[in-house]
Amino acid sequence: MKAWAAACNFNGNARLLIPPGVYKLSETIFQGPCKSPTPITIFLQGTLQAVSDISAYPDKGWLSLDTINGVILTGGGTIDGQGQAVWPYNDCKTNPDCLHLPASLYITKTRNAKIKSINFINSMGFHMHITQSYLIRLHSLTITAAENSPNTDGMHISKSNTVKVSRTHIRTGDDCVSIGQGSTNVTINQITCGPGHGISVGSLGKLPNEMDVLGLIVKNSTLIGTTNGIRIKTYPASGPSRAAGMLFKNIIMQNVKNPIIIDQNYGSDSTKPSLVKISDVIYDNIRGTTISPVAVNIVCSSKVPCQNVHLQNINLQLNGNQKTTSTCANVKLGYTGLQFPPPC
């Protein structure tokens, strides 16, 4: 932390080097604003390893980048959350008000950040949580945790503008990438996802007065053995908000359970419909194999039906050459080109 303070307060080009070796840390905040006129480089060659005592993390993250304008984290090193020691304390499956375990890397109120060539393993909670930030670029990462590890999303993005994810391999126990409220202009390109829960927009509508999700592109990616492929999920009985302007293009599914799914009755038994309005969604060239006979499952809100949802060149085959089907509710879909399964 002394080295970080020296770099942050240096009025010139600065680089913080973490050499080979294993370094145990509890909660550590790399905080700005900094004086450097150019991005500070954190060059991680070694392994940062979390302390296993959960009481060592009073805030949302283990490692945090907070209020920095210009930072690069790179170097080929490893961030090891030691999550296997604390996963048994995660009760989110049975407790809707559970406390989420800390993210391995929490990026907040930060602009112009680049995270590249870093290995994340076994986070306690999310591997990365990006919020209230602008112009965040993430590429050439590997993110790995056990398939049964709880809430270990590869990355969760919320309340942020212009986030770009590319050339990354994510194998975890939850969503590879989850897009939360307030996310705008997010691009996901050339990622390999699986095992895990796929790529998700949401869950939306859990909290009052949520911000809209606007502008998402997911393209040129492969999902392998995931529970879901491309999912948009909102809670019933939610307040009004929007999720609009989404393009899912050139995506390969391999043995995916729910390749294309919109679920506006997620996570609750409430009979009140969701008020999250989903619109302007395009699925283009989605192909591969599914283990579920319902390959396209689009169930929208009865109160605010989905609008302008278009499927183009869909080819999803059930293993064993059996027929796949589509399920639709509260939506009028547009179709172009090949449609397998057949339209609703």
Secondary structure by P-SEA (a helix, b strand, c coil): caaaaaaaacccbbbbbbcbbbbbbccccccccccccccccccccbbbbbcccccccccccccccccccbbbbbcbbbbbccccccccccccccccccccccccbbbccccbbbbcbbbbcccccccbbbccccbbbbcbbbbbccccccccccbbbccccbbbbcbbbbbcccccbbbcccccbbbbcbbbbcccccccccccccccbbbbbcbbbbcccccccccccbbbbbbccccccccccccccbbbbccccccbbbbcccccccccccccccccccccbbbbbbcccccbbbbbbccccccbbbbcbbbbbccccccccccccccccccccccccccc
